[in-house]
Amino acid sequence: MNNTIIALFQTLNIVSLMLETFAIVAVRITVTSIVLGQYFIEGCKVVYNNRQEILEKSNNIRNAVGYQFAYAG
């Protein structure tokens, strides 16, 4: 084989390795974003379903902090 054919095969080998690496990374990013999206949606559902309880607790904390400032002195 002459040098031109060897260079072509080496170039094709490098290009194929780059494409394979890119495909693997693309699949991993896609899968990760799908899983994170599902976690986000589930978190939103939990917050929405418990919103009254969350608001009540945060209001109690706000009142307790405000009480410390209002009567501190």
For each residue, the residues with C-beta under 8 A, 3 or more apart:
1: 5 6
2: 5 6
3: 6 7
4: 7 8
5: 1 2 8 9
6: 1 2 3 9 10
7: 3 4 10 11
8: 4 5 11 12
9: 5 6 12 13
10: 6 7 13 14
11: 7 8 14 15
12: 8 9 15 16
13: 9 10 16 17
14: 10 11 17 18
15: 11 12 18 19
16: 12 13 19 20
17: 13 14 20 21
18: 14 15 21 22
19: 15 16 22 23
20: 16 17 23 24
21: 17 18 24 25
22: 18 19 25 26
23: 19 20 26 27
24: 20 21 27 28
25: 21 22 28 29
26: 22 23 29 30
27: 23 24 30 31
28: 24 25 31 32
29: 25 26 32 33
30: 26 27 33 34
31: 27 28 34 35
32: 28 29 35 36
33: 29 30 36 37
34: 30 31 37 38
35: 31 32 38 39
36: 32 33 39 40
37: 33 34 40 41
38: 34 35 41 42
39: 35 36 42 43
40: 36 37 43 44
41: 37 38 44 45
42: 38 39 45 46
43: 39 40 46 47
44: 40 41 47 48
45: 41 42 48 49
46: 42 43 49 50
47: 43 44 50 51 54
48: 44 45 51
49: 45 46
50: 46 47 53 54
51: 47 48 54 55
52: 55 56
53: 50 56 57
54: 47 50 51 57 58
55: 51 52 58 59
56: 52 53 59 60
57: 53 54 60 61
58: 54 55 61 62
59: 55 56 62 63
60: 56 57 63 64
61: 57 58 64 65
62: 58 59 65 66
63: 59 60 66 67
64: 60 61 67 68
65: 61 62 68 69
66: 62 63 69 70
67: 63 64 70 71
68: 64 65 71 72
69: 65 66 72
70: 66 67
71: 67 68
72: 68 69
73:
